[in-house]
Amino acid sequence: MDKNKTSESLPKRLNLLHVYCIAAGALISSGLFVLPGLAHARAGPWVIASYVLAGVLAIMGLLSVAELSTAMPKAGGDYFFISRSFGPAVGTVAGLLSWFSLSLKAAFALVGIGAFAEILLPWPGVIAGLVFAIVFTAVNLRGAHESAGLQVGLVALLFALMAYYVVRGFPAMDVENFRLAKPVAMRDVFATAGFVFVSYGAVVQIASLAGEVRKPGRTIPLGIMLSVVSVILVYALMVMVTTGVLPGEELDNSLTPITDAAGRFMGHGGRIALSLAALLAFLTTANSGIMTGSRYLLALSRDSLAPEWLGRTNRKDSPYVAVLATGALILGALFVRLDVLVEAASVVFLLTYMLASLCVIVLRSSKVENYRPKFRAPFYPYLQVTAIFGLLFVLVEMKEEAYLAGASLVALGLAVYWFHGRKRQDRESALLHLIERITDRKLVTGSLEAELKDIVRERDEIVADRLDKLIEKAAAISVERRMDSKELFEKAAAAFAGRMQVDAGDLAARFQQREEESSTILRDGLAMPHVIVTGEKVFELVLARSCEGFDFPGDSAPVHAALIMAGSADERNFYLRVLAAFAQIAQSKKFEERWLAAKTEQGLRDVLLLGERHRVEKK
């Protein structure tokens, strides 16, 4: 394989364990081993509530991320679905923001590595951070599967050390440490939740690896939810033990709170063990940050919103240019002030979760036909609206420095789009579909529907068979008004006559006669008329939809979907298989809803092409 090639799809090698460990490893790092002291100085013992509140808000946003990731499991994650929802300008900003935030979080972790490495290794802190940044960049050049395998081992050891800390620490807690030394307002609790939100933000990066996950419809939401729920519990227990062990004045001034607490009740050996745990946590975050951050540059380059050379992959199918660029950004960020890294990353993650919730609202409200997530976030739209306002409230309670950092990154993203991507990309978005639906004006071309159809086929590993090809070229009849079967068969016969050597009038009469002799209505609302024509290896299909319904002979209810077939006698076996396939598709609870909602003839075809069924033939 050419090392300078660009790849449209990366190998699907990641399973549930990989996804869980990448997410958990991204979550447990500086947010636990550095921030509790700084957060305690703001909220006192209520810091535990701030961590839990931030986690709950993260879950609300992540449910939307999980839905979007199962509908569009592509490299670039939140960039990809934000750009398909709001267009390339917002997508460019979102993609670069996510790349920056993940890189900054990885740099934050490497700063932590430097601090804790001085306890364990005879290296200066900055040198340790630089060395590990280079090591993880090299590991990620070998591909996501190799990097994820390393992540599993690191996370397993990390959880074991944290469990030991909690079990040993509970008996050593002093209840006096939970008494408030000074009053704490609820807005301080919310503001602190925003400050520590960076602790949960990076799990969104799983969406950027969705294109490399096996069975993403199940694996992504399950992996995300398991990791976040378990990490919320870990944060609450670890921060509770730390608050209970260290006096408030000591905790407020500590940048190594977990290690300091471990030294208090486990001695020097405990301090070393938890320093090792912190180092492992930082290593997993730095590793996953490079792994996932690079996928944003890959996705931007594929969409021509960033230079094409950023999407080049090597023989291991790793986007090596994007990995190197991400590693370089992280190396540079090592020299940025720690508080700036935290504030900037938190703002971006808050904005990302808000945009994800908005994406779900736009995609569902726009009625994009081929938006078919395997997982749907519950309580729509109340969950999304609550998440947006909850995250917004936390955002406005943060410091002005956070706004400045976030605004600077947004401005940079807009500049990249204006000077590079604007002339190269004019992608159709779900927002246009929504505006078209509201204004009843023709604004879309169907390109988004076509792209989503291809994504669903890739996700569900659908290999086109003979029936798929037949559906793709099938004629379609779509009317709003009521229509009797005679007129329907005349229109269908005219379509068949243009493709087969048959007389339209005779064929229409035969369809009508066949229907009067024996009904072809499979169930209420669905009919599958069929007649035999002369010739060999002849089989054609016409799709028909009437919103008001077709009136077939007899006392049956109006038919909204008619799948009309004409084939030669030697195709009888194929006809039976087609009949069974259509029956499978029609069993779906949403079949009639999607059939009636289809806006175009291609939309009718897509309802059948993406319906769940057994393949008729492999070729």
C-alpha positions as CSV (number, residue, x, y, z in Angstrom):
1,M,0.0,0.0,0.0
2,D,1.4,3.4,-0.9
3,K,2.5,5.3,2.1
4,N,1.2,8.5,0.6
5,K,-2.3,7.3,-0.1
6,T,-5.5,8.8,1.3
7,S,-7.9,6.3,2.7
8,E,-11.7,6.6,2.7
9,S,-12.2,4.0,5.4
10,L,-9.9,2.8,8.1
11,P,-10.0,-0.9,9.3
12,K,-12.7,-1.8,11.8
13,R,-10.6,-3.4,14.6
14,L,-11.8,-1.9,17.8
15,N,-14.2,-3.8,20.1
16,L,-16.2,-2.9,23.2
17,L,-13.2,-3.4,25.6
18,H,-11.1,-1.1,23.4
19,V,-13.8,1.6,23.3
20,Y,-14.4,1.3,27.1
21,C,-10.7,1.6,27.9
22,I,-10.0,4.4,25.4
23,A,-12.9,6.4,26.9
24,A,-12.1,5.6,30.6
25,G,-8.4,6.3,30.0
26,A,-9.3,9.6,28.5
27,L,-11.5,10.5,31.4
28,I,-9.2,9.5,34.3
29,S,-6.2,11.8,34.3
30,S,-5.5,15.4,35.4
31,G,-9.2,15.9,36.3
32,L,-8.7,13.4,39.2
33,F,-5.0,13.7,40.1
34,V,-4.5,17.5,39.7
35,L,-7.8,19.4,39.8
36,P,-9.4,18.2,43.1
37,G,-7.3,20.6,45.1
38,L,-7.9,23.6,42.8
39,A,-11.6,22.7,42.7
40,H,-11.8,22.3,46.5
41,A,-10.5,25.9,46.9
42,R,-13.5,27.0,45.0
43,A,-16.3,24.8,46.3
44,G,-15.0,23.3,49.6
45,P,-16.4,19.9,50.4
46,W,-19.2,20.6,47.8
47,V,-16.5,19.8,45.3
48,I,-17.8,16.2,45.3
49,A,-21.2,17.5,44.1
50,S,-19.5,19.6,41.4
51,Y,-17.8,16.5,40.0
52,V,-21.1,14.5,40.0
53,L,-23.0,17.5,38.5
54,A,-20.4,17.8,35.7
55,G,-20.7,14.0,35.1
56,V,-24.5,14.1,34.9
57,L,-24.4,17.0,32.4
58,A,-21.8,15.1,30.4
59,I,-24.1,12.0,30.3
60,M,-26.9,14.2,29.0
61,G,-24.7,15.5,26.2
62,L,-23.1,12.1,25.5
63,L,-26.5,10.4,24.9
64,S,-26.8,12.7,21.9
65,V,-23.2,12.0,20.9
66,A,-23.9,8.3,21.1
67,E,-27.0,8.6,18.8
68,L,-25.1,10.7,16.3
69,S,-22.1,8.4,16.3
70,T,-24.2,5.3,15.5
71,A,-26.0,7.2,12.7
72,M,-22.7,8.5,11.2
73,P,-19.8,6.3,12.4
74,K,-17.1,8.1,10.5
75,A,-13.6,9.4,11.3
76,G,-13.8,12.9,12.8
77,G,-16.7,12.1,15.1
78,D,-18.4,15.3,16.3
79,Y,-16.9,17.3,13.4
80,F,-18.5,14.9,11.0
81,F,-22.0,15.1,12.4
82,I,-21.8,18.8,13.2
83,S,-20.8,19.6,9.6
84,R,-23.6,17.4,8.2
85,S,-26.1,19.1,10.5
86,F,-25.0,22.8,10.3
87,G,-22.8,23.0,7.2
88,P,-19.0,23.2,6.5
89,A,-18.4,26.5,8.2
90,V,-19.6,25.4,11.6
91,G,-18.1,22.0,10.9
92,T,-14.7,23.4,10.3
93,V,-14.8,25.4,13.5
94,A,-16.1,22.4,15.5
95,G,-13.4,20.1,14.0
96,L,-10.5,22.4,14.7
97,L,-11.9,23.2,18.2
98,S,-12.1,19.5,19.0
99,W,-8.6,18.9,17.6
100,F,-7.2,21.7,19.7
101,S,-9.1,20.7,22.9
102,L,-8.1,17.1,22.7
103,S,-4.5,18.1,22.0
104,L,-4.6,20.6,24.9
105,K,-6.0,18.0,27.2
106,A,-3.2,15.6,26.1
107,A,-0.7,18.4,26.8
108,F,-2.3,18.9,30.2
109,A,-1.8,15.2,30.9
110,L,1.9,15.4,29.8
111,V,2.4,18.3,32.2
112,G,1.1,16.1,34.9
113,I,3.4,13.3,33.7
114,G,6.3,15.7,34.2
115,A,5.2,16.5,37.7
116,F,4.7,12.9,38.8
117,A,7.7,11.5,36.9
118,E,10.0,13.6,39.1
119,I,8.8,11.4,42.0
120,L,9.4,8.1,40.2
121,L,12.1,8.9,37.6
122,P,15.4,10.8,37.7
123,W,14.2,13.1,34.9
124,P,13.3,16.8,34.9
125,G,9.5,17.2,34.5
126,V,9.6,18.9,31.1
127,I,12.0,16.3,29.7
128,A,9.7,13.5,30.8
129,G,6.7,15.2,29.2
130,L,8.6,15.7,25.9
131,V,9.8,12.1,25.9
132,F,6.4,10.6,26.4
133,A,4.8,12.8,23.8
134,I,7.3,11.5,21.3
135,V,6.8,7.9,22.4
136,F,3.0,8.0,22.1
137,T,3.2,9.8,18.7
138,A,5.4,6.9,17.5
139,V,3.0,4.3,19.0
140,N,0.0,5.9,17.1
141,L,1.9,5.8,13.9
142,R,1.5,2.0,14.1
143,G,-2.4,2.3,14.1
144,A,-5.4,2.5,16.4
145,H,-5.5,-1.2,17.2
146,E,-2.0,-1.3,18.5
147,S,-2.5,1.9,20.5
148,A,-5.9,0.6,21.9
149,G,-4.2,-2.6,23.0
150,L,-1.7,-0.7,25.0
151,Q,-4.6,1.4,26.4
152,V,-6.4,-1.8,27.8
153,G,-3.3,-2.8,29.8
154,L,-2.8,0.7,31.2
155,V,-6.4,1.2,32.2
156,A,-6.6,-2.2,34.0
157,L,-3.6,-1.4,36.2
158,L,-5.0,2.1,36.8
159,F,-8.3,0.8,38.1
160,A,-6.6,-1.7,40.4
161,L,-4.5,1.0,42.0
162,M,-7.5,3.4,42.4
163,A,-9.6,0.6,44.0
164,Y,-6.8,0.0,46.5
165,Y,-6.7,3.7,47.3
166,V,-10.5,3.9,48.0
167,V,-10.5,0.7,50.2
168,R,-7.6,1.8,52.3
169,G,-8.7,5.5,52.5
170,F,-12.2,5.1,53.8
171,P,-11.2,4.2,57.4
172,A,-8.7,7.1,57.4
173,M,-11.3,9.9,56.7
174,D,-12.0,12.6,59.3
175,V,-15.6,13.8,59.3
176,E,-14.4,17.3,60.4
177,N,-12.8,17.8,57.0
178,F,-16.3,17.9,55.5
179,R,-17.4,20.9,57.5
180,L,-17.5,24.1,55.6
181,A,-14.8,26.6,56.7
182,K,-16.6,29.4,54.8
183,P,-20.0,29.6,53.1
184,V,-20.3,28.3,49.5
185,A,-22.9,29.6,47.1
186,M,-24.6,27.3,44.7
187,R,-23.2,29.3,41.8
188,D,-19.8,28.4,43.1
189,V,-20.7,24.7,42.8
190,F,-21.9,25.2,39.3
191,A,-18.9,27.3,38.3
192,T,-16.6,24.6,39.8
193,A,-18.6,22.0,37.8
194,G,-17.6,24.0,34.7
195,F,-14.0,24.1,35.8
196,V,-13.8,20.3,36.2
197,F,-15.9,19.6,33.1
198,V,-12.6,19.0,31.3
199,S,-12.5,15.8,33.4
200,Y,-15.4,14.4,31.3
201,G,-15.0,16.2,28.1
202,A,-12.6,14.0,26.3
203,V,-14.9,11.0,26.1
204,V,-16.5,12.7,23.1
205,Q,-13.3,11.7,21.3
206,I,-14.7,8.1,21.0
207,A,-16.9,9.5,18.2
208,S,-13.8,10.3,16.2
209,L,-12.8,6.6,16.2
210,A,-16.3,5.4,15.2
211,G,-15.2,4.5,11.7
212,E,-12.8,2.0,13.2
213,V,-15.2,0.3,15.6
214,R,-16.8,-3.1,15.0
215,K,-20.6,-3.1,15.3
216,P,-20.7,0.7,16.2
217,G,-24.5,0.7,16.7
218,R,-24.1,-1.3,19.9
219,T,-20.4,-0.8,20.8
220,I,-20.2,3.0,20.9
221,P,-23.2,3.8,23.1
222,L,-22.5,0.9,25.5
223,G,-18.8,1.7,25.7
224,I,-19.4,5.4,26.3
225,M,-22.1,5.0,28.9
226,L,-20.3,2.2,30.8
227,S,-17.1,4.3,30.9
228,V,-18.8,7.6,32.0
229,V,-21.0,6.0,34.7
230,S,-18.0,4.0,36.2
231,V,-15.8,7.1,36.1
232,I,-18.4,9.3,37.8
233,L,-18.4,6.7,40.6
234,V,-14.6,6.6,40.7
235,Y,-14.3,10.4,40.8
236,A,-16.9,10.7,43.6
237,L,-15.2,8.0,45.7
238,M,-11.7,9.3,45.1
239,V,-12.5,12.9,45.8
240,M,-14.5,12.0,48.9
241,V,-11.6,10.0,50.3
242,T,-9.2,12.8,49.5
243,T,-11.4,15.5,51.0
244,G,-11.9,13.3,54.1
245,V,-8.2,12.7,54.6
246,L,-6.6,16.0,53.9
247,P,-7.4,19.2,55.9
248,G,-9.0,21.9,53.7
249,E,-6.1,24.3,53.8
250,E,-3.7,21.6,52.7
251,L,-5.9,20.3,50.0
252,D,-6.6,23.8,48.6
253,N,-2.9,24.4,47.9
254,S,-2.1,20.9,46.5
255,L,-1.4,20.1,42.8
256,T,-0.9,16.4,43.7
257,P,-3.9,15.9,46.1
258,I,-4.4,12.1,45.6
259,T,-0.7,11.4,46.1
260,D,-0.5,13.6,49.1
261,A,-3.6,11.9,50.7
262,A,-2.1,8.4,49.9
263,G,1.1,9.4,51.7
264,R,-0.9,10.5,54.7
265,F,-2.6,7.1,55.3
266,M,-0.4,4.6,53.4
267,G,3.1,6.2,54.0
268,H,5.8,6.5,51.4
269,G,4.9,3.3,49.7
270,G,1.3,4.5,49.1
271,R,2.6,7.8,47.8
272,I,4.7,6.0,45.3
273,A,1.8,3.6,44.3
274,L,-0.6,6.5,43.7
275,S,2.1,8.5,41.8
276,L,2.3,5.4,39.6
277,A,-1.5,5.5,39.2
278,A,-1.4,9.2,38.3
279,L,1.3,8.5,35.8
280,L,-0.7,5.7,34.2
281,A,-3.7,8.0,34.0
282,F,-1.8,10.7,32.3
283,L,-0.2,8.2,29.9
284,T,-3.7,6.9,28.9
285,T,-5.0,10.4,28.3
286,A,-2.0,11.5,26.3
287,N,-2.1,8.3,24.2
288,S,-5.8,8.6,23.5
289,G,-5.6,12.3,22.8
290,I,-3.0,11.8,20.1
291,M,-5.0,8.8,18.7
292,T,-8.3,10.5,18.5
293,G,-7.2,14.1,17.9
294,S,-5.5,13.1,14.6
295,R,-8.8,11.8,13.2
296,Y,-10.2,15.3,13.2
297,L,-7.5,16.5,10.8
298,L,-8.1,13.3,8.8
299,A,-11.8,14.1,8.4
300,L,-11.3,17.8,7.6
301,S,-8.8,16.8,4.9
302,R,-11.2,14.3,3.3
303,D,-13.8,17.1,3.1
304,S,-11.3,19.5,1.5
305,L,-11.6,21.8,4.5
306,A,-8.0,21.2,5.4
307,P,-5.0,20.4,3.1
308,E,-5.4,17.0,1.4
309,W,-1.9,15.8,2.6
310,L,-3.2,15.8,6.2
311,G,-5.2,12.7,5.3
312,R,-2.4,10.5,4.0
313,T,-2.1,7.1,5.6
314,N,0.8,4.7,5.9
315,R,1.1,0.9,5.5
316,K,-0.5,0.4,8.9
317,D,-3.5,2.5,7.8
318,S,-2.6,5.2,10.3
319,P,-3.1,8.9,9.2
320,Y,0.6,9.5,9.9
321,V,0.7,13.2,8.8
322,A,-2.3,14.0,11.1
323,V,-0.7,12.1,14.0
324,L,2.6,14.0,13.5
325,A,0.8,17.3,13.4
326,T,-1.2,16.5,16.5
327,G,2.1,15.4,18.3
328,A,3.7,18.7,17.3
329,L,0.8,20.8,18.7
330,I,1.0,18.9,21.9
331,L,4.7,19.5,22.2
332,G,4.1,23.2,21.7
333,A,1.3,23.3,24.3
334,L,3.6,21.9,26.9
335,F,4.9,25.4,27.4
336,V,1.5,27.0,27.9
337,R,0.2,27.9,31.4
338,L,-1.7,25.1,33.1
339,D,-4.8,27.2,34.0
340,V,-5.1,28.3,30.4
341,L,-5.0,24.7,29.2
342,V,-7.8,23.7,31.6
343,E,-10.1,26.7,30.9
344,A,-9.7,26.5,27.1
345,A,-10.3,22.7,27.0
346,S,-13.4,22.9,29.3
347,V,-15.0,25.7,27.2
348,V,-14.6,23.7,24.0
349,F,-16.0,20.5,25.5
350,L,-19.0,22.4,26.8
351,L,-19.6,23.9,23.4
352,T,-19.2,20.5,21.7
353,Y,-21.8,18.8,23.9
354,M,-24.2,21.7,23.3
355,L,-23.7,21.4,19.6
356,A,-24.3,17.6,19.7
357,S,-27.6,18.1,21.4
358,L,-28.6,20.8,18.8
359,C,-27.5,18.3,16.0
360,V,-30.0,15.7,17.3
361,I,-32.8,18.3,17.3
362,V,-32.0,19.6,13.8
363,L,-31.6,16.1,12.3
364,R,-34.8,14.7,13.8
365,S,-36.8,17.9,13.1
366,S,-35.6,18.1,9.5
367,K,-37.0,14.6,8.8
368,V,-33.8,13.6,6.9
369,E,-35.0,10.2,5.6
370,N,-31.7,8.3,5.8
371,Y,-30.8,9.5,9.3
372,R,-31.0,6.1,10.9
373,P,-29.1,5.8,14.2
374,K,-28.9,2.4,15.8
375,F,-29.2,4.0,19.2
376,R,-31.7,6.8,19.9
377,A,-31.2,9.2,22.9
378,P,-34.3,8.9,25.2
379,F,-36.7,11.6,26.2
380,Y,-36.3,13.6,23.0
381,P,-36.4,16.7,22.8
382,Y,-36.5,17.3,26.6
383,L,-33.2,15.7,27.2
384,Q,-31.4,17.7,24.5
385,V,-33.0,21.0,25.6
386,T,-32.2,20.4,29.3
387,A,-28.6,19.5,28.4
388,I,-28.2,22.7,26.3
389,F,-29.5,25.0,29.0
390,G,-27.6,23.1,31.8
391,L,-24.3,23.3,29.9
392,L,-25.0,27.0,29.0
393,F,-25.6,27.8,32.7
394,V,-22.3,26.2,33.6
395,L,-20.5,28.0,30.8
396,V,-21.7,31.5,31.8
397,E,-20.5,30.9,35.4
398,M,-16.9,30.4,34.2
399,K,-14.2,33.1,34.2
400,E,-13.7,35.6,31.4
401,E,-10.3,34.0,30.6
402,A,-12.3,30.9,29.5
403,Y,-14.4,33.0,27.1
404,L,-11.3,34.7,25.6
405,A,-9.6,31.3,25.0
406,G,-12.7,29.8,23.4
407,A,-13.3,32.9,21.3
408,S,-9.7,32.8,20.0
409,L,-10.1,29.2,18.9
410,V,-13.5,29.9,17.2
411,A,-11.9,32.9,15.3
412,L,-9.0,30.6,14.2
413,G,-11.5,28.0,12.9
414,L,-13.5,30.6,11.0
415,A,-10.3,31.9,9.5
416,V,-9.3,28.4,8.3
417,Y,-12.7,28.0,6.7
418,W,-12.7,31.4,5.1
419,F,-9.3,31.2,3.5
420,H,-9.1,27.5,2.7
421,G,-12.3,25.6,2.9
422,R,-14.9,28.1,1.6
423,K,-14.0,27.8,-2.0
424,R,-13.5,24.0,-1.9
425,Q,-16.7,22.9,-0.1
426,D,-20.4,23.7,-0.2
427,R,-21.8,20.7,1.5
428,E,-25.6,20.2,2.0
429,S,-26.7,20.1,5.6
430,A,-29.6,19.0,7.7
431,L,-30.2,22.6,8.6
432,L,-31.1,23.3,4.9
433,H,-33.6,20.4,5.1
434,L,-35.2,21.9,8.2
435,I,-35.4,25.4,6.5
436,E,-36.9,23.8,3.4
437,R,-39.4,21.9,5.5
438,I,-40.4,25.1,7.3
439,T,-40.5,27.5,4.3
440,D,-41.7,24.9,1.7
441,R,-38.9,26.1,-0.7
442,K,-36.6,23.8,-2.7
443,L,-33.2,24.1,-1.1
444,V,-31.7,20.7,-1.2
445,T,-30.4,18.4,-3.9
446,G,-30.4,15.0,-2.1
447,S,-26.6,14.8,-1.6
448,L,-26.9,14.5,2.2
449,E,-29.4,11.7,1.8
450,A,-27.1,9.9,-0.6
451,E,-24.1,10.3,1.7
452,L,-26.1,9.0,4.7
453,K,-27.3,6.0,2.7
454,D,-23.7,5.1,1.9
455,I,-22.8,5.5,5.6
456,V,-25.6,3.2,6.7
457,R,-24.6,0.6,4.1
458,E,-21.0,0.7,5.3
459,R,-22.1,0.6,9.0
460,D,-24.4,-2.4,8.5
461,E,-22.0,-4.1,6.0
462,I,-24.7,-4.2,3.3
463,V,-23.4,-5.8,0.1
464,A,-25.6,-4.9,-2.9
465,D,-27.3,-7.9,-4.5
466,R,-29.4,-8.3,-7.6
467,L,-32.5,-7.0,-5.8
468,D,-30.7,-3.8,-4.7
469,K,-29.6,-3.2,-8.3
470,L,-33.2,-3.8,-9.4
471,I,-34.5,-1.3,-6.9
472,E,-32.0,1.3,-7.8
473,K,-33.2,1.5,-11.4
474,A,-36.9,0.8,-10.7
475,A,-39.4,3.3,-12.0
476,A,-41.5,5.1,-9.2
477,I,-45.0,6.5,-9.1
478,S,-45.8,8.9,-6.3
479,V,-49.1,10.7,-6.0
480,E,-50.9,12.6,-3.2
481,R,-54.5,11.9,-4.3
482,R,-56.6,8.8,-4.1
483,M,-56.3,6.5,-7.2
484,D,-58.0,3.4,-8.2
485,S,-56.1,0.2,-9.2
486,K,-57.0,0.5,-12.9
487,E,-55.3,3.9,-13.2
488,L,-52.4,2.7,-11.2
489,F,-51.8,-0.4,-13.4
490,E,-52.1,1.8,-16.5
491,K,-49.3,4.0,-15.2
492,A,-47.2,1.0,-14.1
493,A,-47.7,-0.8,-17.5
494,A,-46.5,2.4,-19.3
495,A,-43.3,2.3,-17.2
496,F,-42.8,-1.4,-17.9
497,A,-43.4,-0.9,-21.6
498,G,-40.5,1.5,-21.7
499,R,-38.2,-1.3,-20.4
500,M,-39.6,-4.5,-21.8
501,Q,-41.1,-5.7,-25.1
502,V,-44.8,-5.6,-24.0
503,D,-48.0,-3.9,-24.9
504,A,-48.9,-1.4,-22.2
505,G,-52.6,-1.7,-22.6
506,D,-52.6,-5.5,-22.5
507,L,-50.2,-5.6,-19.5
508,A,-52.5,-3.2,-17.6
509,A,-55.5,-5.3,-18.3
510,R,-53.7,-8.4,-17.1
511,F,-52.7,-6.8,-13.8
512,Q,-56.3,-5.7,-13.2
513,Q,-57.6,-9.2,-14.1
514,R,-55.0,-10.8,-11.8
515,E,-56.1,-8.6,-9.0
516,E,-59.8,-9.3,-9.4
517,E,-59.2,-13.0,-9.4
518,S,-56.9,-13.1,-6.4
519,S,-55.9,-10.2,-4.2
520,T,-52.2,-9.4,-4.0
521,I,-52.6,-7.3,-0.8
522,L,-50.1,-8.7,1.7
523,R,-51.5,-6.7,4.6
524,D,-53.3,-3.5,5.2
525,G,-51.6,-0.7,3.2
526,L,-49.3,-3.0,1.2
527,A,-49.8,-4.9,-2.1
528,M,-47.4,-6.8,-4.3
529,P,-49.0,-7.3,-7.7
530,H,-47.2,-9.6,-10.2
531,V,-47.7,-10.9,-13.7
532,I,-45.8,-13.3,-16.0
533,V,-44.5,-11.9,-19.3
534,T,-43.0,-13.6,-22.3
535,G,-39.2,-13.9,-22.7
536,E,-36.3,-15.2,-20.6
537,K,-34.4,-13.7,-17.7
538,V,-36.8,-10.8,-17.6
539,F,-37.7,-9.1,-14.3
540,E,-38.7,-5.5,-13.7
541,L,-40.1,-3.5,-10.8
542,V,-42.2,-0.4,-10.3
543,L,-42.6,1.3,-6.9
544,A,-45.9,3.1,-6.2
545,R,-46.9,5.3,-3.3
546,S,-50.2,7.2,-2.7
547,C,-50.6,9.3,0.4
548,E,-54.4,9.1,0.2
549,G,-54.3,5.4,-0.9
550,F,-54.9,3.2,-3.9
551,D,-58.3,1.5,-4.1
552,F,-57.9,-2.2,-5.0
553,P,-60.8,-4.5,-5.8
554,G,-62.8,-5.7,-2.9
555,D,-63.4,-4.2,0.5
556,S,-59.8,-3.8,1.5
557,A,-58.4,-0.7,3.2
558,P,-56.6,1.8,0.9
559,V,-53.1,0.6,-0.2
560,H,-50.3,3.2,0.3
561,A,-47.4,1.0,-0.9
562,A,-47.6,-1.1,-4.1
563,L,-44.5,-3.0,-5.2
564,I,-45.5,-4.1,-8.7
565,M,-43.5,-6.8,-10.5
566,A,-43.4,-8.3,-14.0
567,G,-41.1,-11.2,-14.8
568,S,-40.7,-14.1,-17.2
569,A,-41.6,-17.7,-16.1
570,D,-38.0,-18.7,-15.6
571,E,-37.6,-16.1,-12.9
572,R,-40.2,-17.6,-10.6
573,N,-37.7,-18.6,-7.9
574,F,-36.3,-15.1,-7.9
575,Y,-39.8,-13.7,-7.7
576,L,-40.5,-15.8,-4.6
577,R,-37.2,-14.6,-3.0
578,V,-38.1,-11.0,-3.8
579,L,-41.5,-11.4,-2.3
580,A,-40.0,-12.8,0.9
581,A,-37.5,-9.9,1.0
582,F,-40.1,-7.2,0.6
583,A,-42.3,-8.9,3.3
584,Q,-39.3,-8.7,5.7
585,I,-38.7,-5.1,5.0
586,A,-42.4,-4.3,5.4
587,Q,-42.4,-5.9,8.9
588,S,-40.5,-3.0,10.2
589,K,-42.6,-0.8,12.5
590,K,-41.3,2.3,10.7
591,F,-41.8,1.1,7.1
592,E,-45.1,2.8,6.4
593,E,-44.0,6.0,8.2
594,R,-40.8,6.2,6.1
595,W,-42.6,5.2,2.9
596,L,-45.2,8.0,3.3
597,A,-42.6,10.5,4.5
598,A,-40.3,10.0,1.5
599,K,-39.9,13.3,-0.4
600,T,-38.6,12.0,-3.7
601,E,-38.6,8.9,-5.9
602,Q,-35.1,8.2,-4.7
603,G,-36.4,8.4,-1.2
604,L,-38.9,5.6,-2.0
605,R,-36.0,3.5,-3.3
606,D,-33.9,4.2,-0.2
607,V,-36.7,3.0,2.1
608,L,-36.3,-0.4,0.4
609,L,-32.6,-0.3,-0.1
610,L,-31.9,0.3,3.6
611,G,-34.7,-1.9,4.9
612,E,-33.6,-4.9,7.0
613,R,-33.7,-8.2,5.1
614,H,-31.7,-11.2,4.1
615,R,-29.8,-10.7,0.9
616,V,-31.5,-12.4,-2.1
617,E,-28.2,-13.1,-3.9
618,K,-24.6,-12.3,-3.3
619,K,-24.1,-11.0,-6.8
